[in-house]
Amino acid sequence: MQAEEEEERVLRTLQQCTRRIRELGDRGRVKDAIQELANLSKKNVQPDTYAATALVRACCKDMELAQSVFDELFGGWS
């Protein structure tokens, strides 16, 4: 039962984080969106594809920043 509760906590945390990243990105608050993703580690949660994609989209007006974020998240894969 405890494993299920932890899984639910992680899922809820990721959903909330992804939503906040999208909202911050929509408002042009890219640095806050980056910080939001970074805060996941404080909650012992690893970013998932949805949160990472939301962050890259938030950075898309600054392609250099978007590339930097992508490289940081995915180890420079292309």
N, CA, C and O atoms as CSV, one atom per row, in Angstrom:
chain,resi,resn,atom,element,x,y,z
A,1,MET,N,N,0.819,-1.191,0.000
A,1,MET,CA,C,0.000,0.000,0.000
A,1,MET,C,C,0.864,1.256,0.000
A,1,MET,O,O,0.514,2.231,-0.664
A,2,GLN,N,N,1.965,1.261,0.714
A,2,GLN,CA,C,2.820,2.433,0.796
A,2,GLN,C,C,3.432,2.749,-0.567
A,2,GLN,O,O,3.600,3.921,-0.902
A,3,ALA,N,N,3.765,1.740,-1.354
A,3,ALA,CA,C,4.327,1.961,-2.689
A,3,ALA,C,C,3.298,2.652,-3.585
A,3,ALA,O,O,3.652,3.528,-4.373
A,4,GLU,N,N,2.054,2.269,-3.468
A,4,GLU,CA,C,0.991,2.895,-4.262
A,4,GLU,C,C,0.820,4.364,-3.870
A,4,GLU,O,O,0.621,5.221,-4.730
A,5,GLU,N,N,0.898,4.647,-2.579
A,5,GLU,CA,C,0.779,6.031,-2.115
A,5,GLU,C,C,1.932,6.880,-2.623
A,5,GLU,O,O,1.741,8.035,-3.005
A,6,GLU,N,N,3.125,6.309,-2.629
A,6,GLU,CA,C,4.294,7.036,-3.132
A,6,GLU,C,C,4.147,7.294,-4.629
A,6,GLU,O,O,4.457,8.384,-5.109
A,7,GLU,N,N,3.680,6.301,-5.355
A,7,GLU,CA,C,3.471,6.454,-6.790
A,7,GLU,C,C,2.440,7.556,-7.076
A,7,GLU,O,O,2.617,8.351,-7.999
A,8,GLU,N,N,1.385,7.596,-6.295
A,8,GLU,CA,C,0.365,8.639,-6.441
A,8,GLU,C,C,0.940,10.017,-6.123
A,8,GLU,O,O,0.630,10.997,-6.802
A,9,ARG,N,N,1.781,10.088,-5.086
A,9,ARG,CA,C,2.404,11.360,-4.712
A,9,ARG,C,C,3.280,11.868,-5.849
A,9,ARG,O,O,3.229,13.048,-6.198
A,10,VAL,N,N,4.077,10.985,-6.422
A,10,VAL,CA,C,4.971,11.368,-7.513
A,10,VAL,C,C,4.158,11.830,-8.722
A,10,VAL,O,O,4.475,12.853,-9.329
A,11,LEU,N,N,3.126,11.093,-9.069
A,11,LEU,CA,C,2.286,11.457,-10.210
A,11,LEU,C,C,1.621,12.810,-9.999
A,11,LEU,O,O,1.608,13.644,-10.904
A,12,ARG,N,N,1.073,13.031,-8.817
A,12,ARG,CA,C,0.431,14.312,-8.486
A,12,ARG,C,C,1.434,15.458,-8.560
A,12,ARG,O,O,1.138,16.522,-9.104
A,13,THR,N,N,2.613,15.230,-8.012
A,13,THR,CA,C,3.661,16.249,-8.015
A,13,THR,C,C,4.070,16.600,-9.438
A,13,THR,O,O,4.226,17.776,-9.765
A,14,LEU,N,N,4.245,15.588,-10.289
A,14,LEU,CA,C,4.619,15.832,-11.678
A,14,LEU,C,C,3.533,16.588,-12.430
A,14,LEU,O,O,3.830,17.497,-13.206
A,15,GLN,N,N,2.287,16.220,-12.206
A,15,GLN,CA,C,1.178,16.904,-12.882
A,15,GLN,C,C,1.112,18.372,-12.464
A,15,GLN,O,O,0.930,19.253,-13.305
A,16,GLN,N,N,1.258,18.630,-11.180
A,16,GLN,CA,C,1.219,20.006,-10.681
A,16,GLN,C,C,2.389,20.812,-11.226
A,16,GLN,O,O,2.224,21.961,-11.635
A,17,CYS,N,N,3.556,20.213,-11.231
A,17,CYS,CA,C,4.753,20.896,-11.723
A,17,CYS,C,C,4.613,21.211,-13.209
A,17,CYS,O,O,4.919,22.324,-13.636
A,18,THR,N,N,4.160,20.258,-13.987
A,18,THR,CA,C,3.989,20.463,-15.425
A,18,THR,C,C,3.000,21.589,-15.692
A,18,THR,O,O,3.233,22.425,-16.565
A,19,ARG,N,N,1.911,21.617,-14.955
A,19,ARG,CA,C,0.910,22.675,-15.116
A,19,ARG,C,C,1.518,24.045,-14.781
A,19,ARG,O,O,1.295,25.017,-15.502
A,20,ARG,N,N,2.284,24.116,-13.691
A,20,ARG,CA,C,2.907,25.391,-13.309
A,20,ARG,C,C,3.943,25.837,-14.343
A,20,ARG,O,O,4.042,27.025,-14.649
A,21,ILE,N,N,4.707,24.895,-14.876
A,21,ILE,CA,C,5.700,25.236,-15.900
A,21,ILE,C,C,4.998,25.814,-17.125
A,21,ILE,O,O,5.445,26.816,-17.685
A,22,ARG,N,N,3.903,25.185,-17.540
A,22,ARG,CA,C,3.152,25.713,-18.694
A,22,ARG,C,C,2.636,27.121,-18.421
A,22,ARG,O,O,2.751,28.007,-19.268
A,23,GLU,N,N,2.067,27.323,-17.237
A,23,GLU,CA,C,1.526,28.639,-16.881
A,23,GLU,C,C,2.626,29.694,-16.858
A,23,GLU,O,O,2.449,30.797,-17.375
A,24,LEU,N,N,3.758,29.351,-16.260
A,24,LEU,CA,C,4.877,30.293,-16.198
A,24,LEU,C,C,5.409,30.588,-17.599
A,24,LEU,O,O,5.714,31.737,-17.920
A,25,GLY,N,N,5.519,29.559,-18.428
A,25,GLY,CA,C,5.973,29.747,-19.794
A,25,GLY,C,C,5.041,30.648,-20.585
A,25,GLY,O,O,5.487,31.500,-21.353
A,26,ASP,N,N,3.738,30.452,-20.390
A,26,ASP,CA,C,2.748,31.291,-21.078
A,26,ASP,C,C,2.887,32.759,-20.684
A,26,ASP,O,O,2.563,33.652,-21.466
A,27,ARG,N,N,3.365,32.998,-19.478
A,27,ARG,CA,C,3.534,34.372,-18.978
A,27,ARG,C,C,4.929,34.927,-19.263
A,27,ARG,O,O,5.246,36.056,-18.888
A,28,GLY,N,N,5.759,34.121,-19.932
A,28,GLY,CA,C,7.111,34.566,-20.252
A,28,GLY,C,C,8.073,34.502,-19.084
A,28,GLY,O,O,9.151,35.095,-19.135
A,29,ARG,N,N,7.703,33.799,-18.042
A,29,ARG,CA,C,8.547,33.705,-16.841
A,29,ARG,C,C,9.405,32.436,-16.913
A,29,ARG,O,O,9.236,31.503,-16.127
A,30,VAL,N,N,10.321,32.432,-17.869
A,30,VAL,CA,C,11.115,31.246,-18.167
A,30,VAL,C,C,12.009,30.837,-16.997
A,30,VAL,O,O,12.099,29.653,-16.671
A,31,LYS,N,N,12.660,31.794,-16.374
A,31,LYS,CA,C,13.543,31.450,-15.250
A,31,LYS,C,C,12.762,30.799,-14.115
A,31,LYS,O,O,13.257,29.876,-13.468
A,32,ASP,N,N,11.551,31.275,-13.873
A,32,ASP,CA,C,10.708,30.658,-12.843
A,32,ASP,C,C,10.297,29.244,-13.250
A,32,ASP,O,O,10.201,28.350,-12.409
A,33,ALA,N,N,10.056,29.052,-14.542
A,33,ALA,CA,C,9.698,27.715,-15.043
A,33,ALA,C,C,10.866,26.751,-14.846
A,33,ALA,O,O,10.671,25.599,-14.457
A,34,ILE,N,N,12.074,27.229,-15.116
A,34,ILE,CA,C,13.271,26.399,-14.903
A,34,ILE,C,C,13.403,26.054,-13.420
A,34,ILE,O,O,13.692,24.910,-13.067
A,35,GLN,N,N,13.195,27.030,-12.571
A,35,GLN,CA,C,13.281,26.799,-11.125
A,35,GLN,C,C,12.228,25.787,-10.671
A,35,GLN,O,O,12.487,24.955,-9.801
A,36,GLU,N,N,11.059,25.866,-11.261
A,36,GLU,CA,C,9.982,24.926,-10.919
A,36,GLU,C,C,10.415,23.492,-11.193
A,36,GLU,O,O,10.188,22.602,-10.374
A,37,LEU,N,N,11.036,23.272,-12.342
A,37,LEU,CA,C,11.516,21.925,-12.661
A,37,LEU,C,C,12.637,21.518,-11.709
A,37,LEU,O,O,12.690,20.372,-11.262
A,38,ALA,N,N,13.532,22.453,-11.400
A,38,ALA,CA,C,14.642,22.159,-10.484
A,38,ALA,C,C,14.132,21.784,-9.097
A,38,ALA,O,O,14.752,20.980,-8.400
A,39,ASN,N,N,13.007,22.365,-8.699
A,39,ASN,CA,C,12.453,22.072,-7.379
A,39,ASN,C,C,11.973,20.628,-7.229
A,39,ASN,O,O,11.785,20.149,-6.111
A,40,LEU,N,N,11.779,19.943,-8.340
A,40,LEU,CA,C,11.358,18.536,-8.251
A,40,LEU,C,C,12.373,17.704,-7.479
A,40,LEU,O,O,11.996,16.812,-6.719
A,41,SER,N,N,13.651,17.989,-7.667
A,41,SER,CA,C,14.676,17.199,-6.978
A,41,SER,C,C,14.575,17.358,-5.467
A,41,SER,O,O,14.900,16.434,-4.721
A,42,LYS,N,N,14.126,18.528,-5.010
A,42,LYS,CA,C,13.937,18.737,-3.571
A,42,LYS,C,C,12.802,17.878,-3.031
A,42,LYS,O,O,12.734,17.588,-1.836
A,43,LYS,N,N,11.916,17.481,-3.934
A,43,LYS,CA,C,10.774,16.642,-3.551
A,43,LYS,C,C,11.043,15.173,-3.862
A,43,LYS,O,O,10.141,14.339,-3.779
A,44,ASN,N,N,12.295,14.862,-4.221
A,44,ASN,CA,C,12.690,13.495,-4.559
A,44,ASN,C,C,11.903,12.942,-5.740
A,44,ASN,O,O,11.517,11.773,-5.751
A,45,VAL,N,N,11.670,13.792,-6.731
A,45,VAL,CA,C,10.915,13.395,-7.919
A,45,VAL,C,C,11.753,13.725,-9.147
A,45,VAL,O,O,12.241,14.846,-9.291
A,46,GLN,N,N,11.915,12.754,-10.023
A,46,GLN,CA,C,12.650,12.965,-11.266
A,46,GLN,C,C,11.685,13.473,-12.331
A,46,GLN,O,O,10.587,12.935,-12.470
A,47,PRO,N,N,12.078,14.506,-13.090
A,47,PRO,CA,C,11.196,15.028,-14.138
A,47,PRO,C,C,10.834,13.944,-15.145
A,47,PRO,O,O,11.660,13.095,-15.478
A,48,ASP,N,N,9.599,13.977,-15.625
A,48,ASP,CA,C,9.188,13.065,-16.675
A,48,ASP,C,C,9.183,13.801,-18.008
A,48,ASP,O,O,9.506,14.987,-18.070
A,49,THR,N,N,8.819,13.103,-19.060
A,49,THR,CA,C,8.824,13.680,-20.399
A,49,THR,C,C,7.894,14.874,-20.503
A,49,THR,O,O,8.219,15.849,-21.180
A,50,TYR,N,N,6.744,14.819,-19.846
A,50,TYR,CA,C,5.774,15.912,-19.919
A,50,TYR,C,C,6.325,17.199,-19.301
A,50,TYR,O,O,6.194,18.277,-19.881
A,51,ALA,N,N,6.935,17.079,-18.134
A,51,ALA,CA,C,7.498,18.256,-17.466
A,51,ALA,C,C,8.659,18.817,-18.283
A,51,ALA,O,O,8.779,20.032,-18.442
A,52,ALA,N,N,9.507,17.941,-18.798
A,52,ALA,CA,C,10.655,18.388,-19.594
A,52,ALA,C,C,10.201,19.076,-20.875
A,52,ALA,O,O,10.748,20.108,-21.261
A,53,THR,N,N,9.202,18.503,-21.528
A,53,THR,CA,C,8.678,19.094,-22.759
A,53,THR,C,C,8.046,20.451,-22.481
A,53,THR,O,O,8.230,21.394,-23.251
A,54,ALA,N,N,7.310,20.551,-21.395
A,54,ALA,CA,C,6.701,21.834,-21.018
A,54,ALA,C,C,7.777,22.889,-20.816
A,54,ALA,O,O,7.598,24.045,-21.202
A,55,LEU,N,N,8.892,22.496,-20.213
A,55,LEU,CA,C,9.971,23.454,-19.980
A,55,LEU,C,C,10.634,23.882,-21.286
A,55,LEU,O,O,10.905,25.066,-21.484
A,56,VAL,N,N,10.895,22.940,-22.165
A,56,VAL,CA,C,11.505,23.290,-23.446
A,56,VAL,C,C,10.575,24.219,-24.221
A,56,VAL,O,O,11.038,25.175,-24.844
A,57,ARG,N,N,9.278,23.952,-24.191
A,57,ARG,CA,C,8.312,24.838,-24.854
A,57,ARG,C,C,8.319,26.228,-24.224
A,57,ARG,O,O,8.209,27.232,-24.929
A,58,ALA,N,N,8.446,26.287,-22.907
A,58,ALA,CA,C,8.492,27.582,-22.226
A,58,ALA,C,C,9.703,28.392,-22.679
A,58,ALA,O,O,9.674,29.623,-22.683
A,59,CYS,N,N,10.755,27.695,-23.056
A,59,CYS,CA,C,11.998,28.356,-23.464
A,59,CYS,C,C,12.073,28.625,-24.967
A,59,CYS,O,O,13.068,29.177,-25.436
A,60,CYS,N,N,11.062,28.253,-25.721
A,60,CYS,CA,C,11.187,28.239,-27.183
A,60,CYS,C,C,11.420,29.612,-27.808
A,60,CYS,O,O,11.918,29.682,-28.931
A,61,LYS,N,N,11.083,30.687,-27.137
A,61,LYS,CA,C,11.343,32.018,-27.704
A,61,LYS,C,C,12.826,32.357,-27.653
A,61,LYS,O,O,13.296,33.255,-28.352
A,62,ASP,N,N,13.544,31.637,-26.828
A,62,ASP,CA,C,14.992,31.806,-26.714
A,62,ASP,C,C,15.610,30.445,-27.032
A,62,ASP,O,O,15.840,29.632,-26.137
A,63,MET,N,N,15.875,30.208,-28.326
A,63,MET,CA,C,16.314,28.882,-28.758
A,63,MET,C,C,17.641,28.456,-28.131
A,63,MET,O,O,17.861,27.267,-27.904
A,64,GLU,N,N,18.512,29.399,-27.854
A,64,GLU,CA,C,19.767,29.053,-27.192
A,64,GLU,C,C,19.495,28.505,-25.795
A,64,GLU,O,O,20.105,27.521,-25.375
A,65,LEU,N,N,18.583,29.145,-25.088
A,65,LEU,CA,C,18.199,28.675,-23.765
A,65,LEU,C,C,17.496,27.332,-23.861
A,65,LEU,O,O,17.759,26.434,-23.061
A,66,ALA,N,N,16.606,27.187,-24.831
A,66,ALA,CA,C,15.895,25.920,-25.017
A,66,ALA,C,C,16.879,24.786,-25.277
A,66,ALA,O,O,16.729,23.699,-24.720
A,67,GLN,N,N,17.887,25.028,-26.118
A,67,GLN,CA,C,18.889,24.004,-26.403
A,67,GLN,C,C,19.681,23.663,-25.147
A,67,GLN,O,O,19.974,22.495,-24.891
A,68,SER,N,N,20.024,24.675,-24.370
A,68,SER,CA,C,20.759,24.452,-23.129
A,68,SER,C,C,19.944,23.600,-22.152
A,68,SER,O,O,20.471,22.677,-21.530
A,69,VAL,N,N,18.663,23.920,-22.026
A,69,VAL,CA,C,17.792,23.146,-21.137
A,69,VAL,C,C,17.674,21.718,-21.644
A,69,VAL,O,O,17.770,20.772,-20.863
A,70,PHE,N,N,17.467,21.557,-22.943
A,70,PHE,CA,C,17.361,20.221,-23.530
A,70,PHE,C,C,18.627,19.420,-23.265
A,70,PHE,O,O,18.556,18.259,-22.861
A,71,ASP,N,N,19.794,20.039,-23.493
A,71,ASP,CA,C,21.066,19.346,-23.268
A,71,ASP,C,C,21.217,18.948,-21.810
A,71,ASP,O,O,21.709,17.858,-21.516
A,72,GLU,N,N,20.807,19.805,-20.902
A,72,GLU,CA,C,20.901,19.507,-19.472
A,72,GLU,C,C,19.995,18.343,-19.097
A,72,GLU,O,O,20.390,17.458,-18.338
A,73,LEU,N,N,18.776,18.349,-19.634
A,73,LEU,CA,C,17.799,17.313,-19.287
A,73,LEU,C,C,18.122,15.965,-19.938
A,73,LEU,O,O,17.937,14.913,-19.325
A,74,PHE,N,N,18.602,16.003,-21.174
A,74,PHE,CA,C,18.748,14.769,-21.930
A,74,PHE,C,C,20.190,14.441,-22.283
A,74,PHE,O,O,20.441,13.566,-23.112
A,75,GLY,N,N,21.127,15.124,-21.673
A,75,GLY,CA,C,22.527,14.791,-21.845
A,75,GLY,C,C,23.082,15.063,-23.238
A,75,GLY,O,O,24.037,14.418,-23.668
A,76,GLY,N,N,22.477,16.027,-23.945
A,76,GLY,CA,C,22.995,16.388,-25.247
A,76,GLY,C,C,22.581,15.460,-26.356
A,76,GLY,O,O,23.138,15.541,-27.451
A,77,TRP,N,N,21.620,14.574,-26.123
A,77,TRP,CA,C,21.146,13.696,-27.203
A,77,TRP,C,C,20.537,14.518,-28.297
A,77,TRP,O,O,19.881,15.524,-28.025
A,78,SER,N,N,20.732,14.123,-29.512
A,78,SER,CA,C,20.084,14.821,-30.626
A,78,SER,C,C,19.713,13.851,-31.708
A,78,SER,O,O,19.156,14.250,-32.731
